[in-house]
């Protein structure tokens, strides 16, 4: 008992000595001095941005992603802004919220097979028109899971030409809004209320599907299809959707349905490629059967470390939007299409989809602090909670469209 008390006392004293606010902790890193100046512009400093109830002794905490000075320079040039302090305060605060993950995350958490989805403090409806979902709540907690998310992976996550920055060999891949890609330099910096990591980009908050898709050269055929079907307004204002997005080459290989189909059939095809729930890649399991907005089943298959929806392979996962996400596909899905057979039985890890699999059994590690790993054989029943949870979200979209669409 005495030894335990002494150990607790020593631990408490050491923490009080080491404890420091974020500004003090960042002083050791001159390469992030711009960020230090930035948070000084926020009334109350960094602590004013954080949820109430956090304390140095709390099990809850945050991880701040701190852009480097070079990242800010790139951001200012891209936005034609002279100084970071010229950014309007309301916009600035939301950008900062998206750089604060509501979890204590170290480099060990970032190495999870298949990557990790992490909620941030960004809750403004303009950037976050989606629900947390059972998976995120189970991992992080009900309050912590509410903000829009980031996707982090030890493997590259930008195989198609989105807004890509070269990932360094010793860094971790990061995806924010608008298809933005960058890297985390996982230094595991410590401060009073958690950790901080250095990133090579200023994160762009998630935007509506229309802004996201229209900004990507590889998805202009999909843009044309959604425009011709008159679906943009409905898609942008419906919460909790996953768009399965074939590339321009995929549309071309399918005979350019964006221009050859009539409006009814095109609408049906697009609803077939839309799921009424956020289905982030780390939460997908081999054998899942998901119900599309068009009413047809979409089967998830893991083959040689790649993710397939029916017969279409995910080539760029988790392109985050304000109401869900986009998975970029290498082809237009066929209603009865199936994934190719596996080429071997060895466990493989995909650098494209960022998921690991072994045959028909998926081993997943959440990567969340304190979370373990689980292995199980997925079945169609595994998808049911997500389908039920997303069912009410599609009412506005279906009402907007009127009668049920015809699948091609």
C-alpha angles and dihedrals in degrees: 000000000000091000091050092051092049091049091051091049093050091047092050093048093048091051093050089052094047097039113109138158121255096259092053093047092051093054088084089064112063090178089075099047092120090061090050089054090047097055089047087066091060112090106249093014126244094327091064089064095056130092117261118256098045116129137164090260096048122111087219120077147139140250117219118210104213117201115222122241088255090054091054091048090054090047093051092049092048093050096040089238120149097205135009089235088065090071110105111259096238091052091044093053093052091049089052091048088057089056093057116080114203094229138063101257126182131176089270090063092052094061095069113134109255093020130263134268112216127189120228133199092261104119104146106128091230087069101023116047094150140086125246097239128214096278095057092042091052092051103040108015134261097278096039095051098058101087124083116272147240127217117224126183138171086218126067111271103188110078092146123059104268122137093309131179119190111263114229118233094245097041137086124242118247131192125194132166128319092031089294117168130194144139138262119220095208103212094152092223113191129221137157098284104032138299141322131211130191118240131192096223140052101239119241112220116238115275133197118291091253094056091045098048095040090053093058120081092204092061103049094112088057088049089054092048094051091045093050091047092049093233103128098095094047094045094049094051100043113096124223106024135148115206116206099208123196115205125242089263090052092053090048092051089051092055099265098284089180088076105021101052123080118243096263095050092042091052090050092051092050093048087051087058093050125082121200096228138049105265106186113192097244089060096051118105133197110263098022113149113205128189113233124215087256090060097249125124119253116197123211116215131179112211124173090337095310128114119232130190101202102311098338121097123220107238098172119023134201103014093178124226132178091257101036133304149289128236111200113223132203093222144015107271120248115219091231097028121129133199119259120264118269115264094216146359099243121112110257136187122215122221089193103051098019098225135119129217143168113206109298095339122085123209112201133185115189096208090215119136110276093002120131131208130260136199124203144144110254122225134184088264089066090073097053100089090055093048093049092045093052099042099095092047094071099056094094093049095048091046089051091052096045115200121037113275125241116244119228 
